[in-house]
């Protein structure tokens, strides 16, 4: 299927096809209230408990823009290095559905709040910039529930009117891996900004996926199909892979791709036609007369710009320059804002290199094993910092540190206290170590003889014995030095 | 007869404040007359018992600081009233009881007004004769089988027949001014953004504006003062300092420049209307105003543009009436079937006609040719007025091209019905204020109105001009109580 991860080509007969992918990501704006009403947006509430008269489209009810949501969209635009449009317009997208109380969705059609921008992906082969076409604000619909009653459909309007940012990429993605990295990067940026929690299980991040194929070398775009509302990266990848192969088969058999909207069936792992271009809804977009054009002042935009936190790309650059981390290490540490915060907390008082190794090694393994987020880490950044420092100062060996780490993972105890209580402090007193070494030498005269005759490999044996007798507490470096002297 | 019915709002408030009249007496008088006037079919929902109770409550604890102290008021059934049925004169909302109050009516009650009932109108305010109401047509107090105009026909009829001392209507293309003109009453369409649209059943959002309908200009000034307010719940509400329109009312209009737009001299305009207009000009001159001929070159495009923009917005605004959440629902085999049956049975013909026109002009392939072009025309019409206002302070035109017509006369000819709005529609498209005052009678003794159009937020000026003209015209409505 592919030679390397970022080179995803589909082969049929003697032809190679490139897959062209564009994403329309729907990101729920992190906001306590909805885009045009004061109803709360809390996830998982009882059906129809977060619905105002505006959300349910009662006669005479009018939308009022939630300024906070506007700020969130502008911040996201800044994070995407995008043009912020000082004038944008809310339009009505008209269609009938039971979970769309107004009979139209308020969205932005011709004049979105955010224009062109870009996102940088870190691929194994290097950096790649993916273009952003636009970001616009729109209302979410409610939810139709078909499986409670055999005869009736129930409607839950809790989501109705919740603010979404639709972030439309250019058709710049070329592989499943790029899709994965793009979504993660987008999510990372929004989490840094606090504009979307990126929680895919709760539907805070969904995407419509546009897929087309073309023969290698062709510069024209093929006819695309849009796969609607895919809610996990894994499903996106499965859907794209199915869809791209379906399209290649059609082309190879001399057929033509129909531009259409398709659904991804997660159970059957296939995409199915939902409606063709001919059946496409005529949404009768027009500017919402209940809302005036949204005009942003330079001051408003600049105030937000001033308060944009350091974003992953900048943070990565700083980590590499200031802490001499590798690009790989920096990537791992900045991809999630909470991880980067943890890292910066740990290295405040200790060695960066060692701390990096402990975080990306032991800590990540622990979190993985327990399926925990860094914010739920059983070991606080302060205590990990202390542990790293104890290793650095030679108070304990790396090996002892691992067992101390395990104990810390149980109750987040101060490593200093663990060491004292369990008497794990490293033995670095030359007199004590000399006693140890003498003991080893005296107990193994044969081995000493062999060593002196040239069997130098035995050196390791003596070190091991000394460490064993000390219960692992002997300073290995000093043991080495002393042994060398004694065995001369 | 104690004369209460003939008193203006200002006089009634004065007498209540002086304790010459109680709110109960006043309220009871209007209720009694309303009960004798069922033939006019002005009420969709009566609130008489509750109104009497409230009037008694007011009398027990009167607050004379309020501008509408203890005054009973019937309102157009397009304003949502908490716990009282609000139908928009449509079957689809036949049994809809809001849990909320429109800002406009809330302003009335806060100033001591008492709700008498909800008045008939054209369905969703779509009509010029009050014949499209699901609850039947309204009779004009000026003669049997005569339309009161529309869409605020119930309001105009109730006011002219003395069933309510004042009322409020809504005006999307002339729905306050045309019925005011037909019934010999005063009606003001305020500047767009002056009166909140919150809680008013929407027809065409960018044009709808609520306004006062009264017996004279003083009452109009007072009522406008009460209902106009900045409202955060309506994003198109404008935050400007509202005036004391009644206190500042003056008949001194010396030196005011009044424009006479030649384009309003339409083909086939009756001699009576011409003469009425000329009479207005003379009166203004007598009052010391300077009358200037002006041009509003794009006037002829206003009506077609209006009949694209208004239905377009309506087609979208009325999408919410789908039988899912509230109001009338027809049984259907599935969702689409339920939608189709609900909307087929729930809406009347005129509403359906406009939804279809609106859907058509917004559909892809037609949007640019119709909706977009209509919006451009709208801009040109606004520019026309802006240009005119560089030279004049206000504009005088007839309110309507004719007096009230017979019920049924135009029901089969929607275009001739739409032509009734020819003088009123440009004002809505431009978002500016205009007032219609009774100015004379036609040969059949039916009232005719003159319209004074002002600059945006310059209501005080047109009220002053109207006040001055009113004092010279000394209009008397010829009402015979034929229905009692």
Interface residues (C-beta under 8 A of the other chain):
Chain A: X53 X56 X57 X58 X59 X60 X61 X62 X63 X64 X65 X92 X94 X96 X98 X101 X102 X103 X104 X153 X155 X282 X284 X285 X286 X289 X290 X291 X292
Chain B: X80 X86 X88 X93 X96 X98 X99 X100 X102 X197 X198 X199 X200 X201 X202 X204 X205 X206 X232 X233 X234 X235 X236 X312 X313 X315 X316 X318 X319 X320 X322 X324 X325 X326 X335 X339 X359 X362 X363 X364 X367 X371
